[in-house]
Amino acid sequence: MTSDSQDRPPQPKTVLIIGGGISGLIAATVLQRAGIHVTILDKGRGIGGRLATRRIRNPAYGEGIFDYGAQFFTVSDPIFQAWIDEWQQNGVVKEWSRQFSEGGKPCYRGINSNRSIAQYLANHLAIHTQTRAIQMTWNASHWRVQTENGANFPGEALILTSPIPQSLALLDDSEILLPSLLRYRLENVIYHPCIAVLALLEKPSRIPEPGGLRLKDASLAWVACNQKKGISQGNAVTLQATPEFSHAYWETDNAMAAETLLEIASPWLGSSVMEYQVHRWRYSQPQTFLGEPYLALSEPGRLVMAGDAFSSPKTEDASLNVERAVLSGWQAAHYLLGG
């Protein structure tokens, strides 16, 4: 294991990335801009990971558009600020508010939705969605990744950007052994879960402008009006539970979790709920961090692990998780580029 080496092999010509979240998309963009052929494999129907947006359509009450993963993000690093500047110039993101962050820093969001940031990055990338990697094999000069649907993808180097427990499971299924100390460190990175409820209301919510409210409730951490936020015409409200509630209700059915959260949120809803959906984020955000921006393995082949848990944060501010993911993907790509 290494995060820096004086004896790096030459740049790969092809790179496979497993995970289409923001870390994988940033790594792919950096590598592709450097002339590397990149392919992303993602098990989900859409890309973006926790830059997640969903639609709920109701014949009588219209369509609600919900940001239900990361609600906004802040910036502390000039490298990430350069990405934000590019996205602003291209009409992808805007400043939403300054009242949600520590110290009144600008809080950014996607103009159309937070998933639209991922869609912008994915526009010129080779991405295979609904493609779950099940085994990785090193064949002397390149990796070959087998997927659940029977396809195989080759690459001279491999980047894993899935949450660490998922990456470890894939390594195990591929019979790739890690040094015991490294394995121990990775297994001790813990993530908070989060249960999110997406509620389409009959009438506009009572959530104040600009459309988000951080709560000091033991069960409900955040409520957002996606209409006031500016991404939905329908009365679309996102509720996000606290880690404590999410742990306690993880094994309960969706109806019980949703009804409990909707009851707690009722003062800010002020309306009947016409439809709702529940999403469970098992790996919502890191609770502990590895302390390095990425991990690079040279055996059996060139393999890099990256993501928002691969960092040494100065603060546990969750609004910086998108930045952590971006910086990890950026640094993993530059490692493969030799710098």
QUITA-V66502 format. One record per residue. N is the residue number from 1. RES is the residue in one small letter. SS is DSSP state (helix for helix, strand for strand, loop for the rest). OMEGA is omega in whole degrees, 0 to 359 (999 if undefined). BURIAL is b if it has 9 or more other C-alpha atoms within 8 Angstrom, else e. Layout:
<<N/RES/SS/OMEGA/BURIAL> <N/RES/SS/OMEGA/BURIAL>>
This chain:
<<1/m/loop/178/e> <2/t/strand/171/e> <3/s/loop/175/e> <4/d/loop/183/e> <5/s/loop/177/e> <6/q/loop/186/e> <7/d/loop/180/e> <8/r/loop/173/e> <9/p/loop/180/e> <10/p/loop/180/e> <11/q/loop/174/e> <12/p/loop/176/b> <13/k/loop/179/e> <14/t/strand/179/b> <15/v/strand/172/b> <16/l/strand/177/b> <17/i/strand/177/b> <18/i/strand/182/b> <19/g/loop/182/b> <20/g/loop/172/b> <21/g/strand/187/b> <22/i/helix/177/b> <23/s/helix/180/b> <24/g/helix/180/b> <25/l/helix/178/b> <26/i/helix/178/b> <27/a/helix/181/b> <28/a/helix/180/b> <29/t/helix/179/b> <30/v/helix/182/b> <31/l/helix/181/b> <32/q/helix/178/b> <33/r/helix/177/e> <34/a/loop/177/e> <35/g/loop/179/e> <36/i/loop/176/b> <37/h/strand/187/b> <38/v/strand/173/b> <39/t/strand/178/b> <40/i/strand/174/b> <41/l/strand/180/b> <42/d/loop/184/b> <43/k/loop/184/b> <44/g/loop/177/e> <45/r/loop/179/e> <46/g/loop/181/e> <47/i/loop/176/b> <48/g/strand/181/b> <49/g/loop/183/b> <50/r/loop/164/e> <51/l/loop/194/b> <52/a/loop/178/b> <53/t/strand/181/b> <54/r/strand/177/e> <55/r/strand/170/e> <56/i/strand/182/e> <57/r/strand/177/e> <58/n/strand/184/e> <59/p/loop/184/e> <60/a/loop/189/e> <61/y/loop/172/b> <62/g/strand/184/b> <63/e/strand/174/b> <64/g/strand/176/b> <65/i/strand/189/b> <66/f/strand/158/b> <67/d/strand/185/b> <68/y/loop/172/b> <69/g/loop/175/b> <70/a/loop/183/b> <71/q/loop/179/e> <72/f/loop/178/b> <73/f/strand/179/b> <74/t/loop/187/b> <75/v/loop/173/b> <76/s/loop/186/e> <77/d/loop/181/e> <78/p/helix/178/e> <79/i/helix/178/e> <80/f/helix/178/b> <81/q/helix/178/b> <82/a/helix/175/e> <83/w/helix/179/e> <84/i/helix/180/b> <85/d/helix/178/e> <86/e/helix/182/e> <87/w/helix/177/b> <88/q/helix/180/b> <89/q/helix/182/e> <90/n/loop/175/e> <91/g/loop/183/e> <92/v/loop/180/b> <93/v/strand/175/b> <94/k/strand/172/b> <95/e/strand/181/e> <96/w/strand/185/b> <97/s/strand/173/b> <98/r/loop/186/b> <99/q/loop/182/e> <100/f/loop/191/b> <101/s/loop/173/b> <102/e/helix/178/e> <103/g/helix/177/e> <104/g/helix/177/e> <105/k/loop/177/b> <106/p/loop/175/b> <107/c/strand/185/b> <108/y/strand/175/b> <109/r/strand/173/b> <110/g/strand/182/b> <111/i/loop/179/b> <112/n/loop/177/e> <113/s/loop/177/b> <114/n/loop/176/b> <115/r/helix/180/b> <116/s/helix/175/b> <117/i/helix/178/b> <118/a/helix/180/b> <119/q/helix/176/b> <120/y/helix/180/e> <121/l/helix/184/b> <122/a/helix/191/b> <123/n/loop/183/e> <124/h/loop/181/e> <125/l/loop/175/b> <126/a/strand/185/e> <127/i/strand/175/b> <128/h/strand/177/b> <129/t/loop/184/b> <130/q/loop/183/b> <131/t/loop/183/b> <132/r/loop/175/b> <133/a/strand/181/b> <134/i/strand/179/b> <135/q/strand/178/b> <136/m/strand/180/b> <137/t/strand/176/e> <138/w/strand/183/b> <139/n/loop/173/e> <140/a/loop/183/e> <141/s/loop/183/e> <142/h/loop/173/b> <143/w/strand/169/b> <144/r/strand/182/b> <145/v/strand/177/b> <146/q/strand/182/b> <147/t/strand/184/b> <148/e/loop/181/b> <149/n/loop/174/e> <150/g/loop/179/e> <151/a/loop/177/e> <152/n/strand/181/e> <153/f/strand/178/e> <154/p/strand/175/b> <155/g/strand/179/b> <156/e/loop/177/b> <157/a/strand/186/b> <158/l/strand/175/b> <159/i/strand/175/b> <160/l/strand/180/b> <161/t/loop/176/b> <162/s/loop/170/b> <163/p/loop/189/e> <164/i/helix/179/b> <165/p/helix/178/e> <166/q/helix/178/e> <167/s/helix/178/b> <168/l/helix/179/e> <169/a/helix/178/e> <170/l/helix/176/b> <171/l/helix/178/b> <172/d/helix/180/b> <173/d/helix/180/b> <174/s/loop/180/b> <175/e/loop/176/e> <176/i/loop/183/e> <177/l/loop/176/e> <178/l/loop/171/e> <179/p/loop/189/e> <180/s/helix/180/e> <181/l/helix/178/e> <182/l/helix/179/b> <183/r/helix/180/b> <184/y/helix/180/e> <185/r/helix/181/b> <186/l/helix/180/b> <187/e/helix/181/b> <188/n/loop/169/e> <189/v/loop/187/b> <190/i/loop/179/b> <191/y/strand/170/b> <192/h/strand/168/b> <193/p/strand/175/b> <194/c/strand/172/b> <195/i/strand/180/b> <196/a/strand/176/b> <197/v/strand/178/b> <198/l/strand/188/b> <199/a/strand/175/b> <200/l/strand/187/b> <201/l/strand/175/b> <202/e/loop/183/b> <203/k/loop/178/e> <204/p/loop/181/b> <205/s/loop/176/b> <206/r/loop/179/e> <207/i/loop/185/b> <208/p/loop/172/e> <209/e/loop/7/e> <210/p/loop/174/e> <211/g/loop/178/b> <212/g/strand/182/b> <213/l/strand/175/b> <214/r/strand/186/e> <215/l/loop/175/e> <216/k/loop/181/e> <217/d/loop/182/e> <218/a/loop/184/e> <219/s/loop/186/b> <220/l/strand/186/b> <221/a/strand/192/b> <222/w/strand/169/b> <223/v/strand/181/b> <224/a/strand/173/b> <225/c/strand/183/b> <226/n/helix/175/b> <227/q/helix/178/b> <228/k/helix/176/b> <229/k/helix/175/b> <230/g/loop/180/b> <231/i/loop/185/b> <232/s/loop/171/b> <233/q/loop/177/b> <234/g/loop/183/b> <235/n/loop/189/b> <236/a/strand/182/b> <237/v/strand/176/b> <238/t/strand/174/b> <239/l/strand/175/b> <240/q/strand/183/b> <241/a/strand/174/b> <242/t/loop/174/b> <243/p/helix/181/b> <244/e/helix/178/e> <245/f/helix/183/b> <246/s/helix/175/b> <247/h/helix/186/e> <248/a/helix/186/e> <249/y/helix/186/e> <250/w/loop/184/e> <251/e/loop/178/e> <252/t/loop/179/e> <253/d/loop/184/e> <254/n/helix/184/e> <255/a/helix/181/e> <256/m/helix/180/e> <257/a/helix/183/b> <258/a/helix/182/b> <259/e/helix/178/e> <260/t/helix/181/e> <261/l/helix/179/b> <262/l/helix/177/b> <263/e/helix/178/e> <264/i/helix/184/e> <265/a/helix/188/b> <266/s/helix/178/b> <267/p/helix/181/e> <268/w/helix/178/e> <269/l/helix/178/b> <270/g/loop/185/b> <271/s/loop/172/b> <272/s/loop/176/e> <273/v/strand/183/b> <274/m/strand/177/b> <275/e/strand/172/e> <276/y/strand/172/b> <277/q/strand/180/e> <278/v/strand/173/b> <279/h/strand/181/e> <280/r/strand/175/e> <281/w/strand/179/b> <282/r/strand/181/e> <283/y/strand/186/b> <284/s/strand/179/b> <285/q/strand/182/b> <286/p/strand/172/b> <287/q/loop/174/e> <288/t/loop/187/b> <289/f/loop/183/b> <290/l/loop/178/b> <291/g/loop/176/e> <292/e/loop/184/b> <293/p/loop/178/b> <294/y/strand/173/b> <295/l/strand/181/b> <296/a/strand/177/b> <297/l/strand/177/b> <298/s/loop/180/e> <299/e/loop/3/e> <300/p/loop/177/e> <301/g/loop/183/b> <302/r/strand/184/b> <303/l/strand/181/b> <304/v/strand/175/b> <305/m/strand/184/b> <306/a/strand/178/b> <307/g/loop/186/b> <308/d/loop/178/b> <309/a/loop/178/b> <310/f/loop/180/b> <311/s/loop/176/b> <312/s/loop/191/b> <313/p/loop/172/e> <314/k/loop/179/e> <315/t/loop/177/e> <316/e/loop/179/e> <317/d/loop/184/e> <318/a/helix/180/e> <319/s/helix/177/b> <320/l/helix/182/b> <321/n/helix/177/b> <322/v/helix/177/b> <323/e/helix/180/b> <324/r/helix/180/b> <325/a/helix/179/b> <326/v/helix/183/b> <327/l/helix/178/b> <328/s/helix/178/b> <329/g/helix/180/b> <330/w/helix/182/b> <331/q/helix/176/b> <332/a/helix/178/b> <333/a/helix/181/b> <334/h/helix/172/b> <335/y/helix/180/b> <336/l/helix/178/b> <337/l/loop/176/b> <338/g/loop/182/e> <339/g/loop/999/e>>
